[in-house]
Amino acid sequence: MNPTAIPVTVLTGFLGAGKTTLLNRILTEQHGQKLAVIENEFGEVGVDNQLVIAGEEELFEMNNGCVCCSVRGDLIRILGRLLKRKDRLDGILIETTGLANPAPVAQTFFSDDEMRAAFRLDAIVTVVDAKHVRQHLVAGDESVKQLAFADVILLNKTDLVRPAELDDLEARIRRINAVAKIQRAVNCAVPLDQVLNVGGFNLSRATELDPQFLDPEYPFEWAGAYALPGGAHDLVIGADDHPGPDHGHDHGSDGHAHHHDHGHENELDLAVVAVPSLAEADLAVARDRAVTTFGDWENRQKEGGTLSPGTTLHRLELADGKGRFKLAIPQPGFYAVFEQCSEVPLHIQVCGEVARPGWQQDYHAAHEHNDAVTSVGIRQEGDLDGTRLNTWISELLRTQGGDIYRMKGVLSVKGSNKRLVFQGVHMLFDAKFDREWGADPRTNTLVFIGKNLDRAKLTEAFEACLA
């Protein structure tokens, strides 16, 4: 172990468990350490960076949805920037979205040589909402993985649960993870030496939990490299116009279903990267470029649209899983296509003939989200009527509280020069005024995360609260 390596704490826990509360407690404590914070959110509107108390620490935010394979390029870039600081950091905190499996984040510090040398994964700290965690502890739920990989489990909101229930819950957690240290808390009030620099991460235990822990995880499931002439070629998705045993690539031939739910039905993400040659080293560089591309903004392509090689992620809009597009190749050479889902057939046609890949490979892409969980984000200027806002939120919690895992936001209320910060978990809701708006624009920012969310109704109801 490198004694000069910077310790990294991964802070995880299901939506609303209290991760931001713990983070703010760490940032405001007089511990004398220089820390950097990396945040990630699930949702189309970023809110958490407005909820974290400003301090001496550097704050980075990624809003791609999950710190996993698709944003690992972002994570590595940020960590690289931190290494270039003149003053040494005492530690780094990575707060993951409540829907994230922490394993891919931890994996980053073992799958890259530079990361392994410069950083030391100190511990995975999982914050648990003692009041609501039971309904999430079902087979395959991310909260189970968060508990299983934890080195420290902070059983939070214990004041909302009876002692007998708390004992039963702790016993249930012990059946999932018998070796983690469990700390009970209210408002995440624990000594910081119980969560920072605890030296708790054990690689051998992680590989026992997940034998593929050290296998790189990617945001794509298949890649193929083609020798293509310059010009415009047909890219055919989901249709096999030239049947035969030796063309294109074989999708799902192992008989196993693949799931990688960053996209949606009738959408397919692709990256096209120029490759100098089919040498292993060149293909590895192209793969890493594709990982970064998948973590960036996407360019939507409708039927008949044109794709070009480069650093743009192309999100293809399909009809019944099929579509035809143009692939513009600037000059003859090798080009690698990285495809999100290996079950969707892909063919490149050159002068009416199907091009065959000179190299192809399947990739491990085991990360998935529950499709039932979605987010609705609203960002709008204008002051809100406090009475109408309170009535709407109360009715929303009464009728849909069970389906709303998390809601949070920063609101502008008429008659107040301070921001109204609100956070909710299922039926529980809390709102309070914090700092003054000052020179910041009075913009309402809020996000709902849960099941059965109706975007149009939520937006309409919110707009009805405007003064």
Number of C-alpha atoms within 10 A of each C-alpha: 8 10 10 11 17 21 21 25 26 23 27 29 32 28 27 22 27 24 27 21 17 20 18 17 18 21 21 12 11 8 10 7 14 15 18 21 19 20 23 24 23 24 20 18 18 21 21 17 17 12 17 17 14 13 10 11 15 13 15 14 19 21 18 21 20 26 29 26 25 24 25 23 22 20 25 17 13 15 17 14 10 16 16 9 9 7 9 13 17 15 20 25 19 22 23 26 26 28 24 27 28 30 23 22 22 25 22 22 20 20 16 12 10 12 19 17 16 17 22 24 26 23 24 32 30 31 32 29 22 23 21 20 18 12 7 14 17 11 9 10 15 22 26 21 20 27 27 24 27 29 24 24 26 30 26 25 20 19 14 13 14 10 11 8 13 18 12 11 18 17 13 14 20 16 11 16 20 12 14 22 16 21 18 18 17 15 16 25 15 17 11 14 9 14 26 22 17 16 16 19 21 14 15 11 12 19 12 10 14 13 11 13 19 18 15 16 23 25 29 27 22 22 24 21 24 21 18 20 14 14 13 18 20 20 21 20 20 17 15 14 12 14 10 8 8 9 15 23 20 17 18 15 10 7 7 8 10 17 16 19 17 19 13 11 11 14 22 23 23 24 27 27 24 21 20 13 14 17 10 9 11 13 22 13 12 21 21 12 17 30 23 22 25 26 23 17 13 17 14 14 18 15 14 15 15 17 24 17 18 13 18 21 24 23 21 25 22 18 15 10 15 19 22 23 20 19 23 16 20 13 11 11 15 19 23 25 23 29 24 27 23 23 18 16 19 22 23 24 20 17 10 11 13 19 16 19 21 13 15 17 11 16 18 16 21 16 20 16 17 12 11 9 15 18 21 19 20 18 16 15 13 16 18 20 16 17 11 16 18 12 11 17 15 14 11 15 18 12 10 16 20 13 17 23 23 23 22 23 25 25 24 26 23 14 10 13 15 18 21 19 20 17 19 21 23 19 18 12 16 10 14 11 16 13 10 12 15 10 6 7 10 19 16 19 20 24 21 25 22 20 17 13 18 11 14 10 10 17 14 10 16 18 15 14 18 18 14
